[in-house]
Amino acid sequence: MADAVTIRPAAADEMPLVLEFIRELAAYERLEAVATVDDLRAALLGPRPFAEVVFACLEGTPVGFALFFHNFSTVLGKPGIYLEDLYVRPAARGRGIGWRLLAHLARTALERGCARLEWSVLDWNAPAIGFYRGLGALPQDEWTTMRVSGAALERLAHR
């Protein structure tokens, strides 16, 4: 059935659908999505788009998505692609859709002269970790993700 899978960019009028996928992923990750359609329009379709979205479609119907953006490695002197979100709806899992999305992003990275494709995965998400390891992805255990947000971001900005 994987042959019926197509990958295509999200269209401008599909921001509500992008938000649906984000909310489904957030629920799976035990998070609350506070993004709005207007937030997505501004970030993805504004004068300087901050990220891109592609849909995986099964017989024309979106069943998975990937949201990604460029980062940069100073050590390599080359850009990379950072995968922020990858999600396949439960009813469509086991059909090769996740690996098709990742293969699409790998091709995109190579076409754009990127040196790597990377992402984070929650440490409790054993099925995803196993899936990624099966594709040849290696954990970067020597790195700790750091984040400043909310009130701490405000305080830091005003120092």
Residue, then its C-alpha position, 0 to 999 in steps of 0.5 A: m500500500a505504500d505505493a499509494v502514498t504521495i508527499r506534497p507541500a501544504a497549501a495556503d488554505e490548509m492551515p486549519l488541517v495543519l493545526e489538526f495534525i499539530r493538535e493530534l500530535a500534541a495529545y499523543e505527546r501529552l502536551e497542549a497545543v496553543a497555536t492558532v490558525d492565525d499563528l500558523r498563517a503568520a509563521l508559515l505563509g508570512p513574508r519570511p516563512f519560518a518553517e515548511v509543512v508537507f503532507a503524506c497523502l494516502e489516495g489523496t487524503p492527508v494522513g501524516f505530516a512533517l513540519f521542518f525548518h533550516n538550521f545551520s552547523t558552524v562546524l560543518g559550515k553547512p545548513g541542515i534540516y530540523l524536523e520539528d514534528l512528524y506524525v502519522r494518524p493511527a489508522a494509517r500507521g504500518r503502511g510505510i508513511g513515516w519512512r516515506l516522509l523522512a525519505h522525502l526530507a532526506r532528499t530535500a536536505l540533499e537537494r538543498g545542500c544540507a549536511r544533516l537531518e535531525w530531530s528530537v524525540l521524547d525519551w519515553n517514546a520507545p516506538a518512535i525511537g525504535f523506528y528511527r534507529g531502524l532508519g539509521a538515526l543515531p541518538q545524540d546522547e552527549w547533548t542536552t536540549m536547553r530552552v528559555s520560554g515564557a517569563a524566563l524569556e521575558r526576563l532574559a530579553h530585558r537584562 
